[in-house]
Amino acid sequence: MHTLRTEDRVHSMTNLVSFHGVPMPRGLAFAIDHIEKHGAPVSIYSADRTVGAIAEHNKQFGTTLHAQEFLFDNQGKPGFNPANPPNRTSHCYFADGNPAYKDANGRVVAPGGQIPWYSLGIDISDKGKAEDCREFLRVAHKLGYEFIQPYSSGSEQHHVISVKSPIGTLEHWNVISKKRTA
């Protein structure tokens, strides 16, 4: 895992990179970077929270991020919010029962079922307010990306997912190479 670099345009979009200080698939990082360059600067608080991704990221970058398992085990303690179990959160590539989580063929994924890499949950804000990602979504849609807020109210308004792979849009805008390694 490493930070997002221009030369990564030719590598696999599903491999993890560090972007905004958190691990996420390279394709999502390039999409968000592209959206930022078109006027929607964001703060990202969390993305991939699998144990392996967090352990590797902490080791490589000296961070102290927490995996979903840790957050789930410590929920209710001071400083910890409610958390879904690791096998029921999009931060670990699993559906939680929300119909927004669909497979590559558009079928709703049952709770606990695996979701595509591009539907990874990302906690984001675009004006310093955790609940505000409207500008991010506006610019994303203008560019052709399909990010949504699966939870449009309550404490999860900062949570976004992509309901379609960003690869075609990244190629269209020449953000990534059409000839990539596996």
Secondary structure as GFF3:
##gff-version 3
##sequence-region A 1 182
A	DSSP	three_ten_helix	6	10	.	.	.	ID=ss1
A	DSSP	beta_strand	16	19	.	.	.	ID=ss2
A	DSSP	beta_strand	22	25	.	.	.	ID=ss3
A	DSSP	alpha_helix	26	37	.	.	.	ID=ss4
A	DSSP	beta_strand	43	46	.	.	.	ID=ss5
A	DSSP	alpha_helix	51	61	.	.	.	ID=ss6
A	DSSP	alpha_helix	68	74	.	.	.	ID=ss7
A	DSSP	three_ten_helix	86	88	.	.	.	ID=ss8
A	DSSP	three_ten_helix	90	92	.	.	.	ID=ss9
A	DSSP	three_ten_helix	117	119	.	.	.	ID=ss10
A	DSSP	beta_strand	122	125	.	.	.	ID=ss11
A	DSSP	alpha_helix	134	143	.	.	.	ID=ss12
A	DSSP	beta_strand	147	148	.	.	.	ID=ss13
A	DSSP	three_ten_helix	154	156	.	.	.	ID=ss14
A	DSSP	beta_strand	159	162	.	.	.	ID=ss15
A	DSSP	alpha_helix	167	172	.	.	.	ID=ss16
###
